[in-house]
């Protein structure tokens, strides 16, 4: 794996984590 692919994967994981955090916050409010 080259560095570019790893960085892209890390970025995608970070974005998914942010979405998860937002979803959890919404569920916690209900």
Secondary structure, DSSP 4 states (H G I P E B T S, - for coil): --HHHHHHHHHHHHHHHHHHHHHHHHHHH-
